[in-house]
Amino acid sequence: MSTPDTCCSIAPYFKVAPGKLDEFKALTARFIEKTRSEPKCAHYAFSFDGDAAHCREGYDGAAGLLAHLENVGALLGEALKIAEVTRVEVHATAADIEQLREPLKGLNPQYFVLQSGGLRR
């Protein structure tokens, strides 16, 4: 059985500073642990290609995404001392995107509006 896909996701990409990959990976474990308690988090994980890191994350609406950013703000500050954000994508409904434009403007994300008809299991 499936339901309409309305997952609000953000996809930040990072370039980790030389010699800091192990330190960044240790931070990702802390991010994951801190995120476990978020009731509106649908999925959350990191992936790597050399010194490039990606956080794959999805939330139940814009409110869930914003609550997450507040929850991990201090950790993100630590991460940005050893890595830079190279790209941010947001995939969400048009209504969620409108709620996110102002709070996320400093990240300069590229927004993708979900096309209706998608499914989620």
Summary of the structure (lengths in Angstrom):
residues: 121
radius of gyration: 14.5
end to end distance: 6.4
largest distance: 46.2
contacts: 351
relative contact order: 0.27
helix: 39%
strand: 36%
